[in-house]
Amino acid sequence: MSKKAPTIAEFMTRSTLTISHSASLNEAHELMRRHQIRHLPVVSQNEVIGVVSIRDLHL
């Protein structure tokens, strides 16, 4: 019997922090620092419109 390949659902993060598109860069940086994360989905009207990374903020 062959093993079934794992799906993305088995590895994804279910409860994700997000940040509003109108938030400041400092707010994004502080949220990432406080929660020890490197990426934040950016939302507008409850839709993900992009992703910002800690590397983006250090440019």
N, CA, C and O atoms as a Maestro MAE file, in Angstrom:
{
 s_m_m2io_version
 :::
 2.0.0
}

f_m_ct {
 s_m_title
 :::
 protein
 m_atom[236] {
  # First column is atom index #
  i_m_mmod_type
  r_m_x_coord
  r_m_y_coord
  r_m_z_coord
  i_m_residue_number
  s_m_chain_name
  s_m_pdb_residue_name
  s_m_pdb_atom_name
  i_m_atomic_number
  :::
  1 25 0.824 -1.177 0.000 1 A "MET " " N  " 7
  2 3 0.000 0.000 0.000 1 A "MET " " CA " 6
  3 2 0.881 1.259 0.000 1 A "MET " " C  " 6
  4 15 1.822 1.355 0.787 1 A "MET " " O  " 8
  5 25 0.584 2.198 -0.858 2 A "SER " " N  " 7
  6 3 1.394 3.419 -0.912 2 A "SER " " CA " 6
  7 2 0.873 4.445 0.089 2 A "SER " " C  " 6
  8 15 -0.323 4.525 0.369 2 A "SER " " O  " 8
  9 25 1.814 5.224 0.617 3 A "LYS " " N  " 7
  10 3 1.456 6.276 1.568 3 A "LYS " " CA " 6
  11 2 0.866 7.467 0.840 3 A "LYS " " C  " 6
  12 15 1.309 7.822 -0.253 3 A "LYS " " O  " 8
  13 25 -0.132 8.081 1.448 4 A "LYS " " N  " 7
  14 3 -0.733 9.283 0.880 4 A "LYS " " CA " 6
  15 2 0.178 10.475 1.192 4 A "LYS " " C  " 6
  16 15 0.628 10.639 2.326 4 A "LYS " " O  " 8
  17 25 0.441 11.289 0.198 5 A "ALA " " N  " 7
  18 3 1.292 12.463 0.387 5 A "ALA " " CA " 6
  19 2 0.604 13.471 1.307 5 A "ALA " " C  " 6
  20 15 -0.608 13.665 1.222 5 A "ALA " " O  " 8
  21 25 1.381 14.114 2.190 6 A "PRO " " N  " 7
  22 3 0.781 15.115 3.070 6 A "PRO " " CA " 6
  23 2 0.227 16.294 2.271 6 A "PRO " " C  " 6
  24 15 0.710 16.607 1.182 6 A "PRO " " O  " 8
  25 25 -0.778 16.929 2.823 7 A "THR " " N  " 7
  26 3 -1.369 18.096 2.168 7 A "THR " " CA " 6
  27 2 -0.917 19.378 2.864 7 A "THR " " C  " 6
  28 15 -0.419 19.341 3.989 7 A "THR " " O  " 8
  29 25 -1.092 20.493 2.197 8 A "ILE " " N  " 7
  30 3 -0.762 21.793 2.765 8 A "ILE " " CA " 6
  31 2 -1.529 22.022 4.064 8 A "ILE " " C  " 6
  32 15 -0.987 22.594 5.010 8 A "ILE " " O  " 8
  33 25 -2.769 21.585 4.117 9 A "ALA " " N  " 7
  34 3 -3.603 21.779 5.307 9 A "ALA " " CA " 6
  35 2 -2.964 21.192 6.562 9 A "ALA " " C  " 6
  36 15 -3.201 21.682 7.666 9 A "ALA " " O  " 8
  37 25 -2.163 20.155 6.400 10 A "GLU " " N  " 7
  38 3 -1.509 19.533 7.546 10 A "GLU " " CA " 6
  39 2 -0.365 20.378 8.089 10 A "GLU " " C  " 6
  40 15 0.076 20.156 9.217 10 A "GLU " " O  " 8
  41 25 0.127 21.342 7.315 11 A "PHE " " N  " 7
  42 3 1.283 22.138 7.707 11 A "PHE " " CA " 6
  43 2 0.976 23.616 7.924 11 A "PHE " " C  " 6
  44 15 1.781 24.331 8.520 11 A "PHE " " O  " 8
  45 25 -0.162 24.075 7.455 12 A "MET " " N  " 7
  46 3 -0.459 25.506 7.504 12 A "MET " " CA " 6
  47 2 -0.732 25.982 8.928 12 A "MET " " C  " 6
  48 15 -1.093 25.198 9.806 12 A "MET " " O  " 8
  49 25 -0.555 27.256 9.128 13 A "THR " " N  " 7
  50 3 -0.903 27.904 10.383 13 A "THR " " CA " 6
  51 2 -2.361 28.301 10.305 13 A "THR " " C  " 6
  52 15 -2.767 28.995 9.373 13 A "THR " " O  " 8
  53 25 -3.143 27.875 11.259 14 A "ARG " " N  " 7
  54 3 -4.584 28.118 11.199 14 A "ARG " " CA " 6
  55 2 -4.982 29.496 11.711 14 A "ARG " " C  " 6
  56 15 -5.819 30.157 11.096 14 A "ARG " " O  " 8
  57 25 -4.416 29.934 12.795 15 A "SER " " N  " 7
  58 3 -4.766 31.262 13.310 15 A "SER " " CA " 6
  59 2 -3.585 32.194 13.067 15 A "SER " " C  " 6
  60 15 -2.578 32.146 13.773 15 A "SER " " O  " 8
  61 25 -3.726 33.016 12.087 16 A "THR " " N  " 7
  62 3 -2.641 33.872 11.637 16 A "THR " " CA " 6
  63 2 -2.888 35.311 12.045 16 A "THR " " C  " 6
  64 15 -3.999 35.827 11.917 16 A "THR " " O  " 8
  65 25 -1.844 35.950 12.535 17 A "LEU " " N  " 7
  66 3 -1.917 37.386 12.783 17 A "LEU " " CA " 6
  67 2 -1.928 38.099 11.440 17 A "LEU " " C  " 6
  68 15 -1.279 37.661 10.490 17 A "LEU " " O  " 8
  69 25 -2.655 39.183 11.366 18 A "THR " " N  " 7
  70 3 -2.667 40.010 10.162 18 A "THR " " CA " 6
  71 2 -2.469 41.453 10.574 18 A "THR " " C  " 6
  72 15 -2.539 41.792 11.755 18 A "THR " " O  " 8
  73 25 -2.222 42.297 9.591 19 A "ILE " " N  " 7
  74 3 -2.093 43.728 9.846 19 A "ILE " " CA " 6
  75 2 -2.845 44.485 8.760 19 A "ILE " " C  " 6
  76 15 -2.878 44.075 7.600 19 A "ILE " " O  " 8
  77 25 -3.437 45.581 9.159 20 A "SER " " N  " 7
  78 3 -4.196 46.406 8.221 20 A "SER " " CA " 6
  79 2 -3.263 47.120 7.250 20 A "SER " " C  " 6
  80 15 -2.136 47.471 7.598 20 A "SER " " O  " 8
  81 25 -3.738 47.325 6.047 21 A "HIS " " N  " 7
  82 3 -2.950 48.038 5.040 21 A "HIS " " CA " 6
  83 2 -2.675 49.481 5.464 21 A "HIS " " C  " 6
  84 15 -1.761 50.112 4.934 21 A "HIS " " O  " 8
  85 25 -3.445 50.007 6.402 22 A "SER " " N  " 7
  86 3 -3.249 51.388 6.851 22 A "SER " " CA " 6
  87 2 -2.339 51.497 8.078 22 A "SER " " C  " 6
  88 15 -2.091 52.601 8.563 22 A "SER " " O  " 8
  89 25 -1.844 50.371 8.580 23 A "ALA " " N  " 7
  90 3 -0.942 50.392 9.739 23 A "ALA " " CA " 6
  91 2 0.411 50.971 9.339 23 A "ALA " " C  " 6
  92 15 0.787 50.956 8.167 23 A "ALA " " O  " 8
  93 25 1.122 51.472 10.318 24 A "SER " " N  " 7
  94 3 2.451 52.034 10.050 24 A "SER " " CA " 6
  95 2 3.501 50.924 9.980 24 A "SER " " C  " 6
  96 15 3.272 49.803 10.434 24 A "SER " " O  " 8
  97 25 4.643 51.258 9.406 25 A "LEU " " N  " 7
  98 3 5.757 50.311 9.365 25 A "LEU " " CA " 6
  99 2 6.205 49.967 10.781 25 A "LEU " " C  " 6
  100 15 6.557 48.822 11.064 25 A "LEU " " O  " 8
  101 25 6.190 50.957 11.668 26 A "ASN " " N  " 7
  102 3 6.565 50.703 13.062 26 A "ASN " " CA " 6
  103 2 5.610 49.716 13.728 26 A "ASN " " C  " 6
  104 15 6.047 48.855 14.491 26 A "ASN " " O  " 8
  105 25 4.321 49.830 13.451 27 A "GLU " " N  " 7
  106 3 3.343 48.890 14.010 27 A "GLU " " CA " 6
  107 2 3.614 47.472 13.518 27 A "GLU " " C  " 6
  108 15 3.562 46.520 14.297 27 A "GLU " " O  " 8
  109 25 3.901 47.334 12.242 28 A "ALA " " N  " 7
  110 3 4.197 46.015 11.678 28 A "ALA " " CA " 6
  111 2 5.455 45.436 12.317 28 A "ALA " " C  " 6
  112 15 5.488 44.263 12.689 28 A "ALA " " O  " 8
  113 25 6.474 46.256 12.439 29 A "HIS " " N  " 7
  114 3 7.734 45.803 13.028 29 A "HIS " " CA " 6
  115 2 7.530 45.366 14.475 29 A "HIS " " C  " 6
  116 15 8.037 44.321 14.883 29 A "HIS " " O  " 8
  117 25 6.799 46.147 15.245 30 A "GLU " " N  " 7
  118 3 6.549 45.819 16.650 30 A "GLU " " CA " 6
  119 2 5.739 44.528 16.781 30 A "GLU " " C  " 6
  120 15 6.026 43.709 17.653 30 A "GLU " " O  " 8
  121 25 4.748 44.340 15.941 31 A "LEU " " N  " 7
  122 3 3.938 43.123 15.971 31 A "LEU " " CA " 6
  123 2 4.792 41.894 15.658 31 A "LEU " " C  " 6
  124 15 4.666 40.860 16.315 31 A "LEU " " O  " 8
  125 25 5.655 42.011 14.660 32 A "MET " " N  " 7
  126 3 6.545 40.899 14.317 32 A "MET " " CA " 6
  127 2 7.514 40.607 15.453 32 A "MET " " C  " 6
  128 15 7.755 39.449 15.791 32 A "MET " " O  " 8
  129 25 8.068 41.665 16.040 33 A "ARG " " N  " 7
  130 3 9.018 41.485 17.137 33 A "ARG " " CA " 6
  131 2 8.336 40.828 18.341 33 A "ARG " " C  " 6
  132 15 8.857 39.871 18.913 33 A "ARG " " O  " 8
  133 25 7.185 41.343 18.711 34 A "ARG " " N  " 7
  134 3 6.469 40.854 19.888 34 A "ARG " " CA " 6
  135 2 6.066 39.386 19.745 34 A "ARG " " C  " 6
  136 15 6.095 38.635 20.720 34 A "ARG " " O  " 8
  137 25 5.694 38.981 18.543 35 A "HIS " " N  " 7
  138 3 5.217 37.607 18.328 35 A "HIS " " CA " 6
  139 2 6.272 36.702 17.699 35 A "HIS " " C  " 6
  140 15 6.006 35.543 17.382 35 A "HIS " " O  " 8
  141 25 7.474 37.251 17.523 36 A "GLN " " N  " 7
  142 3 8.602 36.494 16.968 36 A "GLN " " CA " 6
  143 2 8.239 35.815 15.651 36 A "GLN " " C  " 6
  144 15 8.437 34.615 15.463 36 A "GLN " " O  " 8
  145 25 7.701 36.632 14.750 37 A "ILE " " N  " 7
  146 3 7.355 36.148 13.413 37 A "ILE " " CA " 6
  147 2 8.079 37.002 12.387 37 A "ILE " " C  " 6
  148 15 8.514 38.112 12.696 37 A "ILE " " O  " 8
  149 25 8.210 36.496 11.174 38 A "ARG " " N  " 7
  150 3 8.939 37.214 10.130 38 A "ARG " " CA " 6
  151 2 8.070 37.667 8.975 38 A "ARG " " C  " 6
  152 15 8.528 38.424 8.119 38 A "ARG " " O  " 8
  153 25 6.822 37.219 8.934 39 A "HIS " " N  " 7
  154 3 5.917 37.585 7.841 39 A "HIS " " CA " 6
  155 2 4.535 37.900 8.392 39 A "HIS " " C  " 6
  156 15 4.067 37.266 9.338 39 A "HIS " " O  " 8
  157 25 3.890 38.892 7.785 40 A "LEU " " N  " 7
  158 3 2.532 39.271 8.179 40 A "LEU " " CA " 6
  159 2 1.671 39.447 6.943 40 A "LEU " " C  " 6
  160 15 2.028 40.221 6.055 40 A "LEU " " O  " 8
  161 25 0.556 38.757 6.864 41 A "PRO " " N  " 7
  162 3 -0.395 39.046 5.794 41 A "PRO " " CA " 6
  163 2 -0.973 40.450 6.007 41 A "PRO " " C  " 6
  164 15 -1.286 40.839 7.132 41 A "PRO " " O  " 8
  165 25 -1.105 41.188 4.927 42 A "VAL " " N  " 7
  166 3 -1.675 42.537 4.961 42 A "VAL " " CA " 6
  167 2 -3.106 42.433 4.452 42 A "VAL " " C  " 6
  168 15 -3.359 41.860 3.392 42 A "VAL " " O  " 8
  169 25 -4.051 43.001 5.228 43 A "VAL " " N  " 7
  170 3 -5.459 42.883 4.869 43 A "VAL " " CA " 6
  171 2 -6.106 44.240 4.641 43 A "VAL " " C  " 6
  172 15 -5.721 45.253 5.224 43 A "VAL " " O  " 8
  173 25 -7.102 44.216 3.770 44 A "SER " " N  " 7
  174 3 -7.969 45.366 3.523 44 A "SER " " CA " 6
  175 2 -9.375 44.814 3.362 44 A "SER " " C  " 6
  176 15 -9.605 43.937 2.531 44 A "SER " " O  " 8
  177 25 -10.302 45.311 4.135 45 A "GLN " " N  " 7
  178 3 -11.695 44.850 4.099 45 A "GLN " " CA " 6
  179 2 -11.780 43.322 4.222 45 A "GLN " " C  " 6
  180 15 -12.512 42.664 3.482 45 A "GLN " " O  " 8
  181 25 -11.021 42.783 5.163 46 A "ASN " " N  " 7
  182 3 -10.998 41.344 5.467 46 A "ASN " " CA " 6
  183 2 -10.482 40.466 4.336 46 A "ASN " " C  " 6
  184 15 -10.725 39.259 4.331 46 A "ASN " " O  " 8
  185 25 -9.780 41.047 3.388 47 A "GLU " " N  " 7
  186 3 -9.151 40.271 2.311 47 A "GLU " " CA " 6
  187 2 -7.648 40.461 2.365 47 A "GLU " " C  " 6
  188 15 -7.160 41.575 2.562 47 A "GLU " " O  " 8
  189 25 -6.914 39.369 2.190 48 A "VAL " " N  " 7
  190 3 -5.460 39.464 2.135 48 A "VAL " " CA " 6
  191 2 -5.079 40.112 0.813 48 A "VAL " " C  " 6
  192 15 -5.466 39.647 -0.259 48 A "VAL " " O  " 8
  193 25 -4.310 41.201 0.909 49 A "ILE " " N  " 7
  194 3 -3.894 41.909 -0.305 49 A "ILE " " CA " 6
  195 2 -2.388 41.840 -0.522 49 A "ILE " " C  " 6
  196 15 -1.875 42.317 -1.534 49 A "ILE " " O  " 8
  197 25 -1.682 41.242 0.437 50 A "GLY " " N  " 7
  198 3 -0.237 41.121 0.303 50 A "GLY " " CA " 6
  199 2 0.376 40.548 1.561 50 A "GLY " " C  " 6
  200 15 -0.323 40.164 2.500 50 A "GLY " " O  " 8
  201 25 1.699 40.499 1.561 51 A "VAL " " N  " 7
  202 3 2.461 40.014 2.711 51 A "VAL " " CA " 6
  203 2 3.651 40.935 2.890 51 A "VAL " " C  " 6
  204 15 4.314 41.298 1.918 51 A "VAL " " O  " 8
  205 25 3.925 41.314 4.133 52 A "VAL " " N  " 7
  206 3 5.112 42.109 4.439 52 A "VAL " " CA " 6
  207 2 6.031 41.237 5.292 52 A "VAL " " C  " 6
  208 15 5.570 40.498 6.162 52 A "VAL " " O  " 8
  209 25 7.322 41.331 5.035 53 A "SER " " N  " 7
  210 3 8.285 40.538 5.798 53 A "SER " " CA " 6
  211 2 9.180 41.460 6.614 53 A "SER " " C  " 6
  212 15 9.277 42.655 6.337 53 A "SER " " O  " 8
  213 25 9.823 40.901 7.605 54 A "ILE " " N  " 7
  214 3 10.751 41.669 8.428 54 A "ILE " " CA " 6
  215 2 11.870 42.222 7.556 54 A "ILE " " C  " 6
  216 15 12.384 43.311 7.814 54 A "ILE " " O  " 8
  217 25 12.238 41.487 6.544 55 A "ARG " " N  " 7
  218 3 13.286 41.947 5.625 55 A "ARG " " CA " 6
  219 2 12.826 43.183 4.853 55 A "ARG " " C  " 6
  220 15 13.619 44.093 4.609 55 A "ARG " " O  " 8
  221 25 11.555 43.220 4.470 56 A "ASP " " N  " 7
  222 3 11.012 44.401 3.790 56 A "ASP " " CA " 6
  223 2 11.163 45.641 4.663 56 A "ASP " " C  " 6
  224 15 11.437 46.730 4.159 56 A "ASP " " O  " 8
  225 25 10.985 45.480 5.954 57 A "LEU " " N  " 7
  226 3 11.014 46.614 6.874 57 A "LEU " " CA " 6
  227 2 12.419 47.112 7.156 57 A "LEU " " C  " 6
  228 15 12.590 48.238 7.624 57 A "LEU " " O  " 8
  229 25 13.416 46.306 6.883 58 A "HIS " " N  " 7
  230 3 14.800 46.704 7.146 58 A "HIS " " CA " 6
  231 2 15.499 47.301 5.938 58 A "HIS " " C  " 6
  232 15 16.702 47.560 5.990 58 A "HIS " " O  " 8
  233 25 14.776 47.524 4.857 59 A "LEU " " N  " 7
  234 3 15.386 48.111 3.658 59 A "LEU " " CA " 6
  235 2 15.504 49.600 3.780 59 A "LEU " " C  " 6
  236 15 15.994 50.258 2.863 59 A "LEU " " O  " 8
  :::
 }
 m_bond[235] {
  # First column is bond index #
  i_m_from
  i_m_to
  i_m_order
  :::
  1 1 2 1
  2 2 3 1
  3 3 4 2
  4 3 5 1
  5 5 6 1
  6 6 7 1
  7 7 8 2
  8 7 9 1
  9 9 10 1
  10 10 11 1
  11 11 12 2
  12 11 13 1
  13 13 14 1
  14 14 15 1
  15 15 16 2
  16 15 17 1
  17 17 18 1
  18 18 19 1
  19 19 20 2
  20 19 21 1
  21 21 22 1
  22 22 23 1
  23 23 24 2
  24 23 25 1
  25 25 26 1
  26 26 27 1
  27 27 28 2
  28 27 29 1
  29 29 30 1
  30 30 31 1
  31 31 32 2
  32 31 33 1
  33 33 34 1
  34 34 35 1
  35 35 36 2
  36 35 37 1
  37 37 38 1
  38 38 39 1
  39 39 40 2
  40 39 41 1
  41 41 42 1
  42 42 43 1
  43 43 44 2
  44 43 45 1
  45 45 46 1
  46 46 47 1
  47 47 48 2
  48 47 49 1
  49 49 50 1
  50 50 51 1
  51 51 52 2
  52 51 53 1
  53 53 54 1
  54 54 55 1
  55 55 56 2
  56 55 57 1
  57 57 58 1
  58 58 59 1
  59 59 60 2
  60 59 61 1
  61 61 62 1
  62 62 63 1
  63 63 64 2
  64 63 65 1
  65 65 66 1
  66 66 67 1
  67 67 68 2
  68 67 69 1
  69 69 70 1
  70 70 71 1
  71 71 72 2
  72 71 73 1
  73 73 74 1
  74 74 75 1
  75 75 76 2
  76 75 77 1
  77 77 78 1
  78 78 79 1
  79 79 80 2
  80 79 81 1
  81 81 82 1
  82 82 83 1
  83 83 84 2
  84 83 85 1
  85 85 86 1
  86 86 87 1
  87 87 88 2
  88 87 89 1
  89 89 90 1
  90 90 91 1
  91 91 92 2
  92 91 93 1
  93 93 94 1
  94 94 95 1
  95 95 96 2
  96 95 97 1
  97 97 98 1
  98 98 99 1
  99 99 100 2
  100 99 101 1
  101 101 102 1
  102 102 103 1
  103 103 104 2
  104 103 105 1
  105 105 106 1
  106 106 107 1
  107 107 108 2
  108 107 109 1
  109 109 110 1
  110 110 111 1
  111 111 112 2
  112 111 113 1
  113 113 114 1
  114 114 115 1
  115 115 116 2
  116 115 117 1
  117 117 118 1
  118 118 119 1
  119 119 120 2
  120 119 121 1
  121 121 122 1
  122 122 123 1
  123 123 124 2
  124 123 125 1
  125 125 126 1
  126 126 127 1
  127 127 128 2
  128 127 129 1
  129 129 130 1
  130 130 131 1
  131 131 132 2
  132 131 133 1
  133 133 134 1
  134 134 135 1
  135 135 136 2
  136 135 137 1
  137 137 138 1
  138 138 139 1
  139 139 140 2
  140 139 141 1
  141 141 142 1
  142 142 143 1
  143 143 144 2
  144 143 145 1
  145 145 146 1
  146 146 147 1
  147 147 148 2
  148 147 149 1
  149 149 150 1
  150 150 151 1
  151 151 152 2
  152 151 153 1
  153 153 154 1
  154 154 155 1
  155 155 156 2
  156 155 157 1
  157 157 158 1
  158 158 159 1
  159 159 160 2
  160 159 161 1
  161 161 162 1
  162 162 163 1
  163 163 164 2
  164 163 165 1
  165 165 166 1
  166 166 167 1
  167 167 168 2
  168 167 169 1
  169 169 170 1
  170 170 171 1
  171 171 172 2
  172 171 173 1
  173 173 174 1
  174 174 175 1
  175 175 176 2
  176 175 177 1
  177 177 178 1
  178 178 179 1
  179 179 180 2
  180 179 181 1
  181 181 182 1
  182 182 183 1
  183 183 184 2
  184 183 185 1
  185 185 186 1
  186 186 187 1
  187 187 188 2
  188 187 189 1
  189 189 190 1
  190 190 191 1
  191 191 192 2
  192 191 193 1
  193 193 194 1
  194 194 195 1
  195 195 196 2
  196 195 197 1
  197 197 198 1
  198 198 199 1
  199 199 200 2
  200 199 201 1
  201 201 202 1
  202 202 203 1
  203 203 204 2
  204 203 205 1
  205 205 206 1
  206 206 207 1
  207 207 208 2
  208 207 209 1
  209 209 210 1
  210 210 211 1
  211 211 212 2
  212 211 213 1
  213 213 214 1
  214 214 215 1
  215 215 216 2
  216 215 217 1
  217 217 218 1
  218 218 219 1
  219 219 220 2
  220 219 221 1
  221 221 222 1
  222 222 223 1
  223 223 224 2
  224 223 225 1
  225 225 226 1
  226 226 227 1
  227 227 228 2
  228 227 229 1
  229 229 230 1
  230 230 231 1
  231 231 232 2
  232 231 233 1
  233 233 234 1
  234 234 235 1
  235 235 236 2
  :::
 }
}
